[in-house]
């Protein structure tokens, strides 16, 4: 198997997010912002916008009081 590097993605349960912004302020890499759009409850949910910068630290998920964030690690093959 060739060499791989990890890549991370943050999935937000948009309908459960109340837009408190704690995850945005906790992210040291600027990978999350509050969306300009609304969810069904009228909140601006968090949005994952900078996947290249995400290091998978999960600070955002630890800060979320409603447990709406899921961090997924993927293995990406390195180019030769």
Secondary structure, DSSP 4 states (H G I P E B T S, - for coil): ---EEEEEEEEE-TTT-----HHHHH-TT--EEE-SS--TTS---EEE--TTT-----HHHHH-TT--EEEEEEEEEPP-
